[in-house]
Structures are given as structure tokens and as C-alpha cells.
Amino acid sequence: METIVFSLLNGVIYGLLLFMLSSGLTLIFSMMGVLNFAHASFYMLGAYFAYTVTDATSYWFALIFAPILVGLVGAGVEKWGLRRVHANGHVAELLFTFGLAYLIDEVIKIVYGRNAVDYRVPEALDFPLFTLYGAQYPAYRIFMLLVAVAMLVALWVLLKKTRAGLIIQAALTHPHMVGHLGHNVPMIFMTVFGVGCALAGLAGVIGGNYLVTDPFMAAYMGPIVFVVVVIGGMGSLEGAFVASILLGLLQTFAVSVDASFADLFGWIGLSSATEVGRITIAQLAPMLPYLLLVLILFIRPRGLMGEREL
């Protein structure tokens, strides 16, 4: 029971962190049809901006302003970069964002170095919130849960219950009609791209000290984010949420399972003396999201709740 409870808590928290990161990418794709390969780099920018602002002021100041700074960078990228290559098609957009990811990575290495920075959990949240089954649970993880839920609710209200959300959804399917009604469609696109990058930045602010803040964090999280988006369905926020929670729980529970293939499939004569038999489920945990991705693409190419196929 102890393993189940802690794996459930950690899985939900990790899944919500994945959703914070993937929601921005999903929003950008659903709105603009752009698959932003540099999205995880904006996540890294959020963590490094938060580290810098925290060192100069406080973590709470960084929690507010670091995502805004990342959003402004994203808006500038869309206005002066992505918008110019948009007319050349999706291949040009992919190449542009792919190159942008490398550029951001190299700038981070030049400015901060190649080693991890000392971006820590704030002292105000660095304490055990409760004790369960004799083990202490950190308060910061519950704070991450609350921030992720607040972001989820705010995003849902913005898109479903406000006039701005209606304009954004209308611009998705009928951009020319929205333009004829007097709305600045390029400005809407720039705002959506900036907001999507800001969401990635927010994930970096609260995830950088939970995981690690180093120049390789984008390369680590980037593939997982695309797995989430594809499994959930391209352009579906609901699908991204379901896929994020599913992958968070799947990886967390898999890590806690120490059973080997020999234990699971001993009835077919698989022995622990063989190389395959000695492999444990915990060792396969990093591979499970990609195995699930292959399965989803084979069974349902458009994802769990998506309408577009790759």
C-alpha cells in the first residue's frame, strides 16, 4: 500500500508537470499548425531565468516574471522569425524551430556553462508536509500539484469561458473570417505562441529545481513531450492531459516494480540466468512511453482524442 500511495502521488505530480510542458506545444499546434521543436528549449529557458531571478531577488518573484520573460522571447521568435518562414511551408517551420533549439542550447552553455546550476527548492517550501507510512512527503511537490491544477483551470476558463478564448478558437478554423471581423489575426498568433512558450517556461520554473537544471534538460524532456502530444492527439488539450497523467503514472509505477522478466514469465521457462530474464520492469521504465507511442500509432494514429493524423 505504501508503494501504491507514493507512486500514485508522484505519478500524478510528474504527469501534471508533463501537461504544463505539453499544453503549450498542443496550444501552438492546434492554433497555428506549427510543431515547435524548440518547445523544450523554452522549458529550459524558464528554469535558467528562474535561477537568475531567484539569485537576484526571490523565488516568488521568479515564479511570476520568469514565465513572462520566456513568453516575450517566444512572441519575438514568432514575430521576427517564424512568421517570415511560415509562407515557405511546414518543412521550413520545422527546420527553423529545430535550428532555434540548437541556438538556445548553445547560448545557455556559453552563459551558464555545461554543468548543472544550483537552482534549489525555496526555503519556504523545503520541509516535509506530512508523514505517511513512516516516510516524509515534501511540501514542494504538493506546491507543484497546486500550481499545475491552477494553470489547468485558468487555461480551461480562458479558452472555454472568455471572449478571447472564443476568438482564439475561431481563428483556428476560420482565420480569414476573424480578420474580416476586425481582429488582428497575426497578433493573435503571436500571442498564442508567446503564451504557449510561457507555459513551457512555467513548467521550467517549478520543474527545474524538482528535477535538475542543466544544459541537457531540454534534450531529456523534449522527446517525452512529443510522446505526450502524439499519444493524446495532435492539437487536443484534453488528450494531452490524459496522456500526461497516463505516462506519469506508468513511469512512476514501473520504477517501483523490481520484478524481473523471469519472475513474470517463468511459466514459459524463462530463467533468471538469461540476459532477458534478468531485466527488471524498473529498468524498462524509461522505454515504456516510447513503446506506448508505437502501440498508439499502430492502433490509433490520430491519438487518443486527436482529430489530425501525423
N, C-alpha and C positions, 0 to 999 in steps of 0.2 A: 504493500500500500504506500509506503514511503517513496519508493521509486516512481510509482504511478503519479502521485500527487506532485512531486517536484518536477518530473518530466512534463506533466501537463502544464504547470505554471511556466516553466522555462520555454516550452514549445510555443505556447500562446504568445509570450513576450517576444521571442525571436520571430515568430510569424508576423506579428504586428510591425516589427522593425522592417521586415521584408516588404510589408504592404506600404509602409511610409515611403520606402525607396521605389517600389514598383508603381505606386499610384501616379507619381509624376510622369513616369515613362508612358503609362497607359493613357493618361490625360493628353499628353502631347500627340501620341499616335492616333487616338480617337478623334482629336480635333484637327490635326494637320496632316495625318498620314505619314509622319516622319518617324522612323525608327532611330532614335538617338543613341548611337553607340558610345557617346561621351557621357551618358547619364550617370554612370557610376563615378566618373571623374568629378562631377558636381557634388556627389556624396562626399568624396574625399576633400573637396574644397570646403564644404561645410564643417568638416572635422578640423581642418587646419585653421580656418578662420575662427572657429570657436576657441581653439587652443590659443591663438594670438590675442583675441579679445579678452579671454579669461585671464591671461597673463597680465594684460594691461589694466583691466577693470575687475570684472567678476563673471562667474559662470552665468548668472541670471541675465546679465546684460548681453552675454554672448548668445544665450538661448533665443533672444528676440532679434538681435541685429545680424548674427551670422547667416541665418537663412535669407534675410533681406538682401545682404550683400551678394549671396550666391544667386538670388533671383535677379538682381540687377545685372550681374555678369551674364546670366542666361538670356535676359532681354536684349542686351547688347550684342550677344552672339547671333540671335535671331535677326535683329535689325540690320546689322552691318556684315553679316556673314551668310547665314542660312538663307535669308530672303533673296540674296543675289544669286545663289546657286539653285534655288527652287525651280527656276524656269528650265533648267537642264535635266530635270527628271530625278527619280528616286536614287539612281546609281550615284549621281553627283552629290546628293544629300548624304548618302551613306559614307561615301569617301570623305566628305567634309567633316562629318562628326567623328569618323574613325581617326582622321588626322588630328582633330581637335583633342581627342582623348590622349594621344601621344604628346601633344604640345603641353597640355595641363600637367601630365605626369612628369615631364622633363622640367617644367618650371618649378614644380613642388620639390623635386630633387635638388635643383640649384639653390632654391631659397632656404629649404629646411634640412637638406642633407638626405642621405639614404637610410638613416637609422630612424627608429620609431621615436616620436617626441613624447614628452612626459605630460600627456593630457589625462588628467585624473578625474575621478568622480568628485563632485564638490563636497566639501567637508560637511555641509548641512545635511547631506543625504548619505553620508558614508557611515551608516550604522545599521545594525540588524533591526528590521521592523517587527518581526515576530519569530518565535521559535516553534518549529513543527517537527515532531518525531525526533526531538533532541538536536535538530540542526537549525541554524540561524539563517533566515532569509533576508537578503539585503534590501534596504528601503529603496535604493536607486532603481532596482528592477521594477518595483511597483510604480515608481515615478515614470519610468519608460512606458509602462502599460497605460497609465493615465494620459500621458501626452499623446500616445498613438490613438487612443479612443477619442480624445478631444479633437484631434486632427481629422479622424474619420467622420465624426459628427459634423464638424464645420464644413468639410468638403461636400458631404451629402446635402446639407442645408443650402450651401452656395449653389450647387448645380440643380437642385430639385425645387427649391422654395423661393428663390430670388429672381428678380428681373434680369440681373446679369447672367445668372445661370441659364435662363431661357434663351437669351441672346447667344450665349456660347453654344448651346445645343443646336440652335437654329443655324448658326454659322457653320456648324459641322456638316449639315446636309444641304443647305441652300445658301452658300456664301454670297452669291450674286444678289439674291432677293434681300438678304440682310443689308448689303451695301446700298441697294436702291431705297431702302427704308431710312437711310441716313446714318447708318452705323459705320464706323471706321474699321473695316474687316482686317486690314494689316495690323492695326493697333491691337485688335482682339487676339490675333495670332501671336503677336509679340508678348502680350500679357499672359496668355496661356502658357507659352514656352517658358517665360520667366517664373510663373507660379509653379510649373512642373519642376523646374530646376530648384526652386526654393524648397519644395517638399523633399527633394533629394538632400538638400543642404540641411534641413531639419533632422533628417534621419542620420546624417553625419554628426550633427551636434550631440545627439543623445546616444548614438551608437559608437562614436569614436572612442569614448572612454570606457564603454562597456566591452568592446572587442579590443581593437588596437588601432592606433593612428600612425600609419607609416605610408611610404610611397607606393606600397603594393596592395593597399586596401581596396583600391578600385578594381584591380585585376582579380582580387579574391571575390568581391561581391558582384561584379559585373555579370559573369555567367549565370549566377543564381537568379539575378533579377530578370534576365531574359527567359530563363526557365519558368519563372513565376508568370510572366506576361503571356507566354505561349500556352502554358497549361491552362491558365484562367481563361484565355481567349483574347485575341488581339483587339484592344480598344474597349474591353469590358472592365469597368472598375469593380463590379460585383464579382466577376470571375477572378480578378487579381486578388481580391480579399480572400475568397475561398481557397485559392491556390496557395496564398501566403501562409494561411493558418495550417493548411494540409501539409505543406512542406516543412513548416516549423515543427509541427508535432511528429512528423515522420522521422526527421533527422534526430530530434531530441530523444525520442523513444528508442530509435535504433542504436544511438550511442550508449544507452543504458543496458542494452541486451548483450550479455557476454557469451551467449550460446554460439557454438561453432556449427558449421555445416554438418559435421559428424554427429552432433547432438540432435540436429533437426531431421537429418535424413539417414540416420543409422539403420533404419529399417530396410534400406535398399542396398545395404552392405558398404556404405561409405565409411571409411575408417579415419580416425584422427591421425593416423600415421601418414596419410597422404597430404600433399600440399593443399589441395582443395578442402579437405576435411578440417584442416587447422584454421581456416579463415573464419573469423567471427563476424556476426552481424554488425558489431560496433566498427569493425574495420571497413565495412562496406557502406557505412553511413554517408560519407561524402559523395558516393556514387549514386545513391538512391534517387535524388532529384532528377538526374540525367536518365536513369533507367525509366523513371515515371514519364519523363518527357518523350522518350522514344515510344513508350506504350500509348500515350495520348495521341501522338502524331500518327500512329498506326491505326488506332481505333476511331478517333475523332479529330481530324486535322485542324478544325477551327477552334479547338479548345473546349473547356467545359461550358462556358457561357458566351463564347465569341460568335460573331456573325461573319467575320472575314477569315478566309483561309490564307495561309502563307503561300 
